[in-house]
Amino acid sequence: MRDSRTRLFGSAHPPIAAAALPGHHLAPSRKGPNPVPEKLPETAAGRPRIALLPLDDRPVNVRLPGDVAAVAGVTLDVPPTELLPSYRTAGDPEALGAWLLERAAGPSTAHVVVSTDMLLYGGLIASRTSGDSTREVLARLDVLREVRRLRPELPISVVSLVTRASNSYSAAEEPEYWAEHGKELHALGGDAHRLLGDAEVLPLDELTSVPAPVVTDYSRRRLRNHMATLSTLDFVEDGTIDFLAITADDTAPFAAGSAEQVWLRHWMRMLPRGREVLMYPGADEVGAVLVARALAAMTSVEVAFSVACADPEGMTRVPPFENMPLAASASRQIRAAGATEVTTGGDVTLVLHAPDPERHDMFRGRPERVDTAAVQGTVALISARLEGGEKVALADVRYPNGADEALVRALAEANLLGRLEAFGGWNTAGNTLGSVVALAAAGAVGRAAGTFDPAAARRALLTRLLDDFAYQSVVRVDSGPSLFPDRFPMADDERVAGAERAIHRELEAVLDSVLPGDAVRIAELTLPWRRSFEIGIALS
């Protein structure tokens, strides 16, 4: 969840309804054995629905999955606001488990998508800060067994997140001692990872200067969470879970989380069904990806993606805050969405704007030098694929925490932005890849099923352009220092309201001058966690 740059339409979370609109019945080519259905299958209670227990309450975890479902003309149900966490206040795991059981028992629910961070701890931040015992946490997993007992035929897709160790002194989303020991705890995980093959266990004071009680608190929580993730592997093996994604955010090639992935991979190799589990970098986008997977399962449509990049060398780079080359990460995101990767002739071409070799971060402001050749190469690639009749989705992973401003402006000047199937350029490469793949896959599924909603697809595209480009790369860079204090969340209601008004005005200006907005307006803009990292946008 690297700094959590997320998006949402407002702050309330009723069921996210997406009424199916007539669409062009253009079935994409099938690469799998399943026939293309004429329409979404009806349940005893009517049009099928998907139930989602999200990672937390932030926009990208609640509303982006709703956008994915809406593109395909499907209804997504999420828990009511009062059950969800609110920043550092955890949600109620027991009440959330009861909500999931209620939804699973409903005859119209055709698929459930579950974040174990929400089910077991009450949200993502709670997984890093709560004092719940291992016994309490593991007992909550039994909700999934009860769902299986109630509805043996109901598909269950689950994501379990490897706990991060942020390389910072920010305690905004971590235990309070992170403000003093955060970087040292991150380094401890990396050093311990390097020593995995050593038989000798060194004294603690030879590894770190962090006080032993702090290391104990931090390590016991990691151990608890790791045991919970191991248990989800067992649930895959006994058939309780149909699909499991194990994802990791804000990691590095050597880190505590990367070491835990070594142990998890061992059990994925040992358990026969462990080979069906996908493990890759990501976090906030996974709910949307698994909703796309549910759509594919509900319709028996297997979407085929071809991947293209103007910079082949960029496919081998490991993006910042991740531990896997870009090509491998993209492949796993496609598979997690229930789609396949092909070399040519796919339903969607996923264009990747490769990571900056200098590893610049938009959180630090605009890069000093614009790589004109990289921008021109990606623009030319997109133009050629569109002119060839391909449907193109763009994952701009050039920089973390914001889109490549030069690329988006160049695409706008060439009148290409409005022709994209999907766009993303926020936070980590995994976040961007997953959200783009999910939205593009939903469009292909909707067209095949005859339920594609072009208005929903347009809103989703503009929302991402407004958030990832107009806000993260332009407004936040230019106005952020004057709008936001060093400390957050902001306590002053009037300061929050003033920042929301200013951002609203500036985004409207970008919408009018750069983006293909037509008659679309921003109906509402919010700062859901009262800080600069994420905004919530509602489009009229």
C-alpha positions in Angstrom: 0.0 0.0 0.0 2.9 2.4 -0.6 1.6 5.7 0.8 -1.9 4.7 -0.1 -2.7 6.9 -3.1 -6.3 5.9 -3.6 -9.5 7.0 -5.1 -13.2 6.8 -4.3 -16.6 8.2 -5.3 -17.6 9.7 -2.0 -17.3 8.2 1.4 -20.5 6.2 2.0 -20.5 2.5 1.0 -24.0 1.2 0.1 -24.3 -1.7 -2.4 -22.6 -0.5 -5.6 -25.3 -1.0 -8.2 -24.4 -1.1 -11.9 -27.5 -1.4 -14.0 -26.7 -3.2 -17.3 -27.1 -1.0 -20.3 -27.4 -2.3 -23.9 -24.0 -2.6 -25.4 -22.4 -3.7 -28.6 -22.5 -7.5 -28.7 -18.9 -8.0 -29.9 -17.5 -11.2 -28.5 -13.7 -11.2 -28.1 -11.8 -14.2 -29.5 -11.7 -17.0 -27.0 -8.4 -18.6 -26.0 -9.9 -21.1 -23.6 -12.2 -24.1 -23.9 -15.3 -22.3 -22.5 -18.1 -21.1 -24.9 -19.1 -17.5 -25.0 -22.4 -17.0 -23.2 -25.2 -14.8 -24.7 -25.7 -13.1 -21.4 -24.9 -13.2 -17.7 -26.4 -16.3 -16.1 -29.5 -15.6 -14.1 -29.8 -16.8 -10.5 -33.0 -17.7 -8.7 -33.1 -14.1 -7.4 -32.3 -12.5 -10.8 -29.1 -10.9 -12.1 -26.1 -12.2 -10.2 -24.2 -10.1 -7.7 -20.7 -10.2 -6.2 -20.0 -9.7 -2.5 -16.7 -8.0 -1.6 -15.0 -7.8 1.8 -12.4 -5.1 0.9 -8.9 -4.5 2.1 -10.0 -1.3 3.9 -12.3 1.6 3.5 -10.3 3.7 1.1 -11.6 4.6 -2.4 -9.5 2.2 -4.4 -10.5 -0.7 -2.2 -14.2 0.0 -2.2 -15.1 2.0 -5.3 -12.6 0.9 -7.9 -13.9 -2.7 -7.6 -17.4 -1.3 -8.0 -16.2 0.5 -11.2 -14.9 -2.8 -12.5 -18.2 -4.6 -11.9 -20.2 -1.6 -13.4 -18.3 -1.8 -16.6 -19.6 -5.4 -17.1 -23.1 -4.4 -15.9 -22.9 -6.3 -12.6 -23.8 -5.3 -9.0 -21.1 -5.3 -6.4 -22.1 -5.4 -2.7 -19.7 -4.1 0.0 -20.3 -3.8 3.8 -22.0 -0.7 5.1 -19.8 2.2 6.3 -20.4 1.5 10.0 -18.8 -1.9 9.8 -15.7 -0.8 7.9 -12.5 0.7 9.4 -11.9 4.4 9.3 -8.2 5.1 9.0 -6.6 3.8 12.2 -9.9 2.8 13.8 -10.3 -0.9 13.0 -13.5 -2.4 11.6 -15.4 -5.0 13.6 -14.1 -8.5 12.4 -17.1 -10.4 13.9 -19.7 -8.1 12.4 -17.8 -8.2 9.0 -17.8 -12.0 9.2 -21.5 -12.0 9.9 -22.1 -9.7 6.9 -20.2 -12.0 4.7 -22.2 -15.0 5.8 -25.4 -13.1 5.2 -24.4 -12.2 1.7 -23.1 -15.6 0.9 -26.4 -17.1 2.0 -28.3 -14.9 -0.5 -29.3 -16.7 -3.7 -28.4 -13.8 -5.9 -24.7 -13.8 -4.7 -22.7 -15.7 -7.4 -19.2 -15.0 -6.1 -17.5 -13.8 -2.9 -14.2 -11.9 -2.8 -12.5 -11.7 0.6 -9.5 -9.8 2.0 -8.2 -11.7 5.0 -6.8 -8.4 6.3 -10.4 -7.2 6.7 -11.9 -10.5 7.9 -9.2 -11.3 10.4 -8.1 -7.9 11.7 -10.6 -5.3 10.6 -8.6 -3.7 7.9 -5.1 -3.2 6.5 -3.7 -0.8 9.2 -5.2 -3.0 11.9 -3.2 -6.0 10.6 -0.1 -4.0 11.4 -1.2 -2.5 14.7 -3.8 -4.7 16.4 -3.0 -6.8 19.5 -5.4 -9.7 18.6 -3.8 -13.0 19.5 -3.0 -15.7 17.0 -5.7 -17.9 18.4 -8.3 -15.2 17.9 -7.2 -14.4 14.4 -7.1 -18.0 13.2 -10.6 -18.7 14.7 -12.0 -15.9 12.4 -10.9 -17.9 9.3 -13.6 -20.4 10.1 -16.1 -17.9 8.5 -14.8 -19.2 5.2 -15.5 -22.8 6.1 -19.0 -21.7 7.1 -19.5 -20.0 3.7 -18.4 -23.2 2.0 -20.9 -25.2 4.2 -23.8 -22.9 3.5 -23.2 -22.7 -0.3 -20.9 -25.5 -1.5 -21.2 -24.3 -5.1 -20.3 -20.7 -4.3 -16.8 -19.6 -5.6 -14.6 -18.0 -3.0 -11.7 -15.9 -4.1 -9.3 -14.6 -1.3 -6.4 -12.3 -1.1 -3.9 -12.5 1.8 -1.4 -9.6 2.1 2.2 -10.2 3.3 2.8 -7.5 6.0 4.9 -4.7 4.8 7.9 -3.1 6.6 7.9 0.5 5.4 11.4 1.9 4.9 10.5 5.2 6.6 10.0 6.9 9.9 6.3 7.5 9.2 4.0 6.0 11.8 0.9 7.1 9.9 -0.1 3.5 9.1 2.3 1.6 11.4 2.8 1.1 15.1 3.7 4.3 16.9 7.3 3.2 17.4 7.8 3.4 13.6 8.5 7.1 14.0 11.7 6.3 15.9 12.7 2.8 14.6 11.0 2.4 11.2 14.1 2.4 9.0 16.0 0.2 11.4 13.2 -2.4 11.5 13.1 -2.4 7.7 16.8 -3.0 7.6 16.5 -5.8 10.2 14.2 -7.7 8.0 16.6 -7.4 5.0 19.5 -8.5 7.1 17.6 -11.5 8.5 16.6 -12.4 5.0 20.2 -12.5 3.9 21.0 -14.8 6.8 18.3 -17.4 5.9 20.8 -20.0 4.9 23.1 -19.6 8.0 22.9 -22.2 10.7 24.0 -19.8 13.5 21.5 -17.4 15.1 23.3 -14.2 15.9 22.6 -12.2 19.1 20.0 -9.5 18.5 22.3 -6.7 19.3 24.6 -7.8 16.5 21.7 -7.3 14.0 20.0 -4.2 15.2 20.1 -1.3 17.7 16.3 -1.4 18.1 15.3 -2.3 21.7 14.3 -5.9 22.2 10.7 -5.1 23.4 10.0 -3.3 20.1 11.5 -6.1 18.0 9.3 -8.5 20.0 6.1 -6.6 19.4 6.9 -6.2 15.7 8.0 -9.7 15.1 5.2 -11.4 17.0 2.7 -9.6 14.9 4.5 -10.6 11.7 4.6 -14.2 13.0 0.8 -14.1 13.7 0.0 -12.7 10.2 2.3 -15.2 8.6 0.6 -18.1 10.3 -2.7 -16.8 9.1 -1.4 -16.7 5.5 -0.1 -20.3 5.8 -3.6 -21.3 7.0 -5.1 -19.9 3.8 -2.8 -22.2 1.8 -4.3 -25.1 3.8 -7.8 -23.8 2.9 -6.8 -24.0 -0.8 -5.7 -27.5 -0.4 -8.9 -28.7 1.3 -11.1 -26.9 -1.2 -12.5 -24.2 1.1 -11.0 -21.5 -1.1 -11.3 -21.7 -4.8 -8.6 -19.1 -5.6 -5.9 -17.5 -3.5 -3.7 -14.5 -4.3 -0.8 -13.8 -1.9 0.4 -10.3 -2.5 3.1 -8.0 -1.0 3.4 -4.2 -1.1 6.2 -1.8 -0.3 8.8 -4.6 -0.3 12.3 -5.0 -1.7 14.5 -7.9 -3.0 15.7 -8.4 0.6 13.1 -7.7 3.3 11.1 -9.4 6.0 8.2 -9.8 3.6 10.4 -11.2 0.9 11.8 -13.8 3.3 8.3 -14.8 4.3 7.5 -15.3 0.6 10.4 -17.8 0.4 8.7 -19.9 3.1 5.3 -19.5 1.5 6.7 -20.6 -1.8 8.0 -23.7 -0.2 4.5 -24.7 0.8 3.1 -23.8 -2.6 5.6 -26.3 -4.0 4.8 -29.0 -1.4 1.0 -28.8 -1.6 -0.5 -30.2 -4.8 -3.0 -27.3 -5.1 -0.4 -24.8 -4.0 0.6 -24.4 -7.7 -2.7 -22.7 -8.3 -1.8 -19.9 -5.9 -0.4 -16.7 -7.3 2.1 -14.6 -5.3 3.2 -11.2 -6.7 3.6 -7.5 -5.8 0.4 -5.7 -5.1 -2.1 -4.6 -2.5 -4.8 -2.0 -3.1 -5.7 -3.1 -6.6 -6.3 -6.8 -5.7 -9.9 -6.4 -4.8 -10.6 -5.0 -8.3 -8.6 -7.8 -9.9 -10.5 -10.5 -8.1 -13.8 -8.9 -9.0 -12.6 -9.1 -12.7 -11.8 -12.7 -12.0 -15.3 -13.3 -10.6 -16.8 -11.7 -13.8 -14.8 -14.1 -16.0 -15.9 -17.1 -13.9 -19.6 -16.0 -13.9 -19.6 -15.7 -17.7 -17.1 -18.4 -18.7 -15.3 -15.7 -20.7 -11.5 -16.0 -20.8 -10.0 -12.7 -21.9 -6.7 -12.8 -23.7 -4.1 -10.0 -23.2 -1.1 -9.3 -25.3 1.6 -7.2 -23.6 3.6 -4.6 -25.4 6.3 -2.1 -24.3 8.2 0.4 -26.4 11.3 -0.2 -24.2 12.0 -4.0 -24.1 14.7 -3.5 -21.5 12.2 -1.9 -19.2 10.3 -5.2 -18.9 13.3 -6.7 -17.0 13.5 -3.9 -14.5 12.3 -4.4 -10.9 10.0 -1.4 -10.2 10.6 0.6 -7.0 9.0 -0.9 -3.8 8.7 -4.3 -5.5 10.8 -7.5 -5.7 9.9 -8.9 -9.2 10.7 -7.8 -12.8 7.9 -5.9 -14.5 7.2 -8.7 -17.1 6.6 -11.3 -14.4 4.4 -8.9 -12.3 2.3 -8.1 -15.4 1.8 -11.8 -16.2 0.7 -12.6 -12.7 -1.8 -9.7 -12.7 -3.3 -11.0 -15.9 -3.6 -14.5 -14.5 -5.1 -13.3 -11.2 -7.8 -11.5 -13.2 -8.8 -14.9 -14.7 -7.3 -13.9 -18.1 -4.5 -15.3 -20.2 -1.4 -13.8 -21.8 -0.8 -14.4 -25.5 1.9 -13.1 -27.8 -0.4 -11.8 -30.5 -4.1 -11.4 -31.3 -5.4 -10.8 -27.8 -8.7 -9.2 -26.9 -6.8 -6.3 -25.3 -3.3 -5.0 -25.8 -1.8 -4.0 -22.4 0.8 -1.3 -23.2 3.4 -0.7 -20.4 5.2 2.6 -20.1 8.4 1.1 -18.6 9.8 2.1 -15.2 12.3 5.0 -15.1 15.8 3.5 -14.8 16.7 6.4 -12.5 13.8 5.3 -10.2 12.3 8.8 -9.7 9.2 9.0 -7.5 6.4 11.5 -8.3 5.9 11.9 -4.5 9.1 13.9 -4.6 7.9 16.1 -7.4 8.4 16.2 -11.1 11.6 14.6 -12.5 14.3 17.1 -13.5 14.6 15.6 -16.9 11.8 14.4 -19.2 12.8 11.3 -21.2 11.4 12.5 -24.6 12.4 9.3 -26.4 10.5 7.1 -23.9 7.4 9.3 -24.2 7.5 9.3 -28.0 8.1 5.6 -28.1 5.0 4.8 -26.0 2.8 7.3 -27.9 3.9 5.8 -31.2 3.2 2.2 -29.9 -0.3 3.1 -28.7 -1.1 5.0 -31.9 0.0 2.1 -34.1 -1.9 -0.5 -32.1 -5.1 1.6 -32.1 -4.8 2.2 -35.8 -4.5 -1.5 -36.3 -7.9 -2.0 -34.7 -6.7 -3.3 -31.3 -8.2 -2.3 -28.0 -5.5 -0.7 -25.9 -5.2 -0.3 -22.1 -2.3 1.7 -20.8 -0.4 0.9 -17.6 1.9 3.9 -16.9 4.4 2.5 -14.5 7.1 5.0 -15.3 7.1 6.5 -11.8 5.6 5.5 -8.5 2.9 7.7 -7.0 1.7 9.4 -10.2 1.5 9.3 -14.0 4.1 10.5 -16.4 2.8 14.0 -17.0 4.7 14.4 -20.3 3.2 11.1 -21.6 -0.4 12.0 -20.8 -0.1 15.4 -22.3 1.4 13.9 -25.5 -1.4 11.4 -25.7 -4.0 14.2 -25.2 -2.4 16.3 -28.0 -2.6 13.2 -30.3 -6.3 12.7 -29.4 -5.5 9.2 -28.1 -6.6 9.4 -24.4 -10.3 9.0 -25.1 -9.6 5.9 -27.3 -8.0 3.9 -24.4 -9.9 1.0 -22.9 -8.4 1.8 -19.5 -5.6 3.8 -17.9 -3.7 3.8 -14.7 -0.6 5.5 -13.2 -0.9 5.5 -9.4 1.2 4.4 -6.5 3.3 1.2 -7.2 3.6 -0.6 -10.5 1.5 -3.5 -9.1 -1.3 -1.1 -8.1 -1.3 0.4 -11.6 -1.1 -3.0 -13.5 -3.9 -4.6 -11.5 -6.3 -1.8 -11.9 -5.7 -1.4 -15.6 -6.0 -5.2 -16.2 -9.2 -5.4 -14.1 -11.0 -2.6 -16.0 -9.9 -3.8 -19.4 -10.9 -7.4 -18.6 -14.3 -6.2 -17.4 -14.9 -4.4 -20.6 -14.1 -7.5 -22.7 -16.3 -9.7 -20.4 -19.2 -7.2 -20.7 -19.0 -7.1 -24.5 -19.0 -10.9 -24.7 -22.0 -11.1 -22.3 -23.9 -8.3 -23.9 -23.9 -6.2 -20.7 -21.1 -3.8 -21.4 -21.9 -0.3 -19.9 -20.0 2.3 -22.1 -21.0 5.1 -19.7 -19.5 3.2 -16.7 -16.3 2.5 -18.8 -16.0 6.2 -19.7 -16.4 7.3 -16.0 -13.8 4.8 -14.9 -11.3 6.0 -17.5 -11.8 9.7 -16.6 -11.6 8.9 -12.9 -8.2 7.4 -13.3 -7.0 10.2 -15.5 -8.2 12.8 -13.1 -6.7 11.0 -10.1 -3.5 9.5 -11.3 -2.5 12.3 -13.7 -4.4 15.5 -12.9 -4.2 15.2 -9.1 -1.1 13.1 -8.3 1.2 14.5 -11.0 -0.1 18.0 -11.4 -2.2 19.5 -8.6 -0.6 17.6 -5.8 2.9 18.5 -7.0 2.0 22.2 -7.6 -0.4 22.9 -4.8 0.2 20.2 -2.2 2.9 22.1 -0.2 0.5 25.0 0.4 -2.7 22.9 1.0 -1.3 20.2 3.3 0.7 20.4 6.6 3.6 18.2 7.4 1.5 16.2 9.9 -1.6 14.3 8.9 -4.4 13.5 9.1 -5.5 17.1 9.3 -7.5 17.9 12.4 -8.9 21.2 11.2 -12.3 20.7 9.4 -12.1 24.0 7.7 -8.6 23.4 6.4 -9.8 20.0 5.0 -12.8 21.7 3.3 -10.6 24.4 1.9 -8.2 21.9 0.4 -11.1 20.0 -1.1 -12.5 23.1 -2.8 -9.1 24.1 -4.1 -8.4 20.7 -5.5 -11.8 20.5 -7.1 -11.3 23.8 -8.9 -7.9 22.8 -10.2 -9.0 19.4 -11.4 -11.9 21.0 -13.2 -9.4 23.2 -15.0 -7.3 20.2 -16.1 -10.5 18.3 -17.1 -11.5 21.2 -19.4 -8.0 21.9 -20.9 -6.4 18.5 -21.3 -8.7 15.5 -20.7 -11.5 14.1 -23.0 -14.2 15.1 -20.5 -16.9 16.3 -22.9 -19.9 17.1 -20.6 -18.6 15.2 -17.6 -18.1 17.2 -14.4 -16.8 16.5 -11.0 -19.8 16.3 -8.8 -17.9 15.7 -5.5 -14.4 15.6 -4.3 -13.3 14.4 -0.9 -10.1 13.7 1.1 -11.3 10.5 2.7 -8.3 10.1 5.1 -7.8 13.9 5.5 -4.4 13.9 3.9 -2.8 14.4 0.4 -2.2 10.7 -0.5 -5.7 10.0 -1.9 -8.8 11.8 -3.1 -12.3 10.6 -3.7 -14.0 11.7 -7.0 -17.6 11.5 -8.0 -18.3 12.3 -11.6 -21.7 13.6 -12.8 
